[in-house]
């Protein structure tokens, strides 16, 4: 088979996987058909009319039992319709033989729903002037003249009580909660009265179980102080702070309301520390870097002060490096820290070779879940060869960076997004060999679609302004494209402007994008088709985008995804097929 024939065969197989329909099931011995209603009311009736276990045994229907079930189904269906305001529904149930099978037909005439003639919602007690509670009362979803919907009533009722307790009214209870339905079942009245009781406050907090950590370091995880209004969400956020620190394998937070004095609730935090020191070796493979071996070391409690020391050794065929870092946490804010990091790196690829020694000082801040920002300054020395140029570079790079990551599962996400921004620059006045300002941005989005499909889009761009000639910029600050996470179908960093001898030397600007449609197969597999485009260049007025397309096969394991992509360039003479293999999910 020719290469073209092989890729067409693979494409045909994967397209079949993408369009694979839901497997067909044999017809059930008893089919339940409900007519006359739709939406949530239909769903509720269907869930109520579940055949009892034993009515069908080894494919044979117990007809007497089925007739008894049919008689009970009328009342069950009427009861299932009441939460939606239908109190006068007419339900007819018939059993229709169909060969060796039966059809249970449930015909519903719902009639007019019960409407609300009166709705009274009130808050009494010390919290009756709370604006957020008054707003909840004003926004109560059931109004006079509307349909009586029990589910909406219960949800709004629970929300009002929950909001009161979140505001510190821990004794909030309904002194009156009534739904009165007229005998004619045509109208109803709601009366709801919430008595808030007294407001509670946080008392003293006792932290136990972690004597190796200083008390001040532990208390930086608290999102409240003594005297603040008591709040269960504040306790939940405190729990997340302790858990996300990765220092404790168990965190139990208990508000001792029964021990409250003067409406101040003491809190006990019980911690069980995890291992302080970890050493994690790892192996992997990526088409860009080749086979790789890594060792990660972490000490989460240096000098028994809660400081963190980390290091990583990275050895691959074309990239080797070592990182050593020290994290100094803020004494008061769990979302702030200072990092000092040393980076040694050597990269040998077809396009260039580079050896880097860098030291970075960063002030980090969390802006919420998944949102990280930093102001940093990096001192970097680089010895490199690119094209026919052999040179060195000395840089002092101050910068700002920000990223936001939100996805539902780190190993196999089905929905999420990520974006990152980085602004950096330097000048000879700072002691650097060159001057420039760079802006880098990247983003990706994962969107679930029907039929177990998902659409993954990515874009990455970079711009260099106010810069010296390209020859004064080291490879680490130039842009290249091609490879697993860029434009598939081309070799790693093989695309970009070329010098007079025809060698790729990189560019000052970057623009890449990708679209990938994946179809989930079975539990742990997926197949996809993708289209990539991008390039690096020196001027936005002279953009030439290289394109690649292909198919992918994905296997999801507990430690990450195995991704195999078969791609070929588009719009070029005599294109060749290139295989890309990566481990892990890149959002």
JOLIN-V964667 format. One record per helix or strand of 3 or more residues. SS is the DSSP state (~ for helix, > for strand). FROM is the first residue (numbers start at 1). LEN is the number of residues. If there is no record, write none. Layout:
ss->SS from->FROM len->LEN
ss->SS from->FROM len->LEN
This chain:
ss->~ from->3 len->16
ss->> from->30 len->6
ss->~ from->39 len->10
ss->~ from->63 len->20
ss->> from->90 len->9
ss->> from->101 len->9
ss->> from->115 len->10
ss->~ from->131 len->8
ss->~ from->150 len->17
ss->> from->173 len->9
ss->> from->187 len->9
ss->> from->201 len->8
ss->~ from->215 len->5
ss->~ from->232 len->13
ss->> from->248 len->14
ss->> from->264 len->10
ss->> from->277 len->10
ss->> from->290 len->13
ss->> from->307 len->10
ss->> from->319 len->11
ss->> from->336 len->13
ss->> from->352 len->17
ss->> from->371 len->16
ss->> from->389 len->19
ss->> from->416 len->11
ss->~ from->428 len->3
ss->> from->436 len->14
ss->> from->453 len->13
ss->~ from->470 len->3
ss->~ from->475 len->3
ss->> from->509 len->13
ss->> from->525 len->13
ss->> from->546 len->12
ss->> from->560 len->11
ss->> from->577 len->7
